[in-house]
């Protein structure tokens, strides 16, 4: 039987909705909150879709909270994209500072700076149909020419730091990482293992 919010509102012999079903229809967010709470109890964090500053802050808070609540590993399931080095470094620095292991599972497509999570996670697994895309950040900024030049130089330095973390974890030369990010290279699950971005194909 489909969930209450997926049923047709006309005809049918399903009978009147129960009080619980009416509550689920009127407040579907309540179910989402319960699901998130259940995952949190299992020390699982979901990171999906575009990663903006608010989502980054939520994940950082979740990681720090789980670290304080116990010594068991934290699992982060990632199907996400970001062009922000700020978001990537915030998550990477947090994982580096935790006192518990963090395991990352790549599900769907992990791209942009979110690939940086694979440079710091202790355990790295990719789903059989998962993919990774290595791309350079595409932040834009304006202002006076001197300010733009200064900002561009600063961002280039940060990008090199990011690429060095990937190079150190994968064993590839920095120039190889740079070239693949410039080309927007896609990696299948098996290719990601061979590349050194993940340890195994699994779920």
Long-range contacts (C-beta under 8 A, 24 or more apart in sequence): 40-66, 42-75, 43-70, 43-72, 43-73, 43-74, 43-75, 44-74, 44-75, 44-76, 44-77, 45-74, 45-75, 45-76, 45-77, 46-76, 46-77, 47-76, 47-77, 47-78, 47-79, 47-80, 47-114, 48-77, 48-78, 48-79, 48-80, 48-108, 49-79, 49-80, 49-81, 50-80, 50-81, 50-82, 51-80, 51-81, 51-82, 51-84, 51-87, 51-114, 52-82, 52-87, 53-84, 53-86, 53-87, 56-84, 56-86, 56-87, 56-90, 56-91, 59-91, 60-90, 60-91, 60-94, 63-91, 63-94, 63-95, 63-98, 63-102, 64-94, 64-98, 66-100, 67-98, 67-99, 67-100, 70-100, 71-99, 71-100, 72-100, 73-100, 73-101, 73-102, 73-103, 73-122, 73-123, 74-98, 74-100, 74-101, 74-102, 74-103, 75-102, 75-103, 75-104, 75-105, 76-102, 76-103, 76-104, 76-105, 76-117, 76-121, 77-104, 77-105, 77-107, 78-104, 78-105, 78-106, 78-107, 78-110, 78-114, 78-117, 79-106, 79-107, 79-108, 79-109, 79-110, 80-110, 80-111, 80-114, 81-109, 81-110, 81-111, 81-112, 81-114, 82-112, 82-113, 82-114, 83-112, 83-113, 83-135, 83-137, 83-138, 83-139, 84-113, 84-137, 84-139, 85-113, 85-137, 85-139, 85-155, 85-158, 85-159, 85-162, 87-113, 87-114, 88-113, 88-114, 88-116, 88-117, 88-162, 89-116, 89-158, 89-162, 91-116, 91-117, 92-116, 92-117, 92-119, 92-120, 92-165, 95-120, 95-121, 96-120, 105-202, 105-203, 106-130, 106-132, 106-192, 106-198, 109-133, 111-135, 112-137, 113-137, 113-162, 115-166, 115-197, 116-162, 116-165, 116-166, 118-166, 118-169, 118-197, 118-198, 119-165, 119-166, 119-168, 119-169, 120-165, 120-169, 123-199, 124-197, 124-198, 124-199, 124-200, 125-198, 125-199, 125-200, 125-201, 125-202, 125-203, 126-189, 126-192, 126-193, 126-198, 126-200, 126-201, 126-202, 127-189, 127-201, 127-202, 127-203, 128-189, 128-201, 128-203, 129-189, 130-189, 130-192, 131-186, 131-187, 131-188, 131-189, 131-192, 132-186, 132-187, 132-192, 132-197, 132-198, 133-184, 133-185, 133-186, 133-187, 134-177, 134-180, 134-181, 134-183, 134-184, 134-185, 134-187, 135-181, 135-184, 136-181, 136-182, 166-197, 169-196, 169-197, 170-195, 170-196, 170-197, 171-196, 172-196
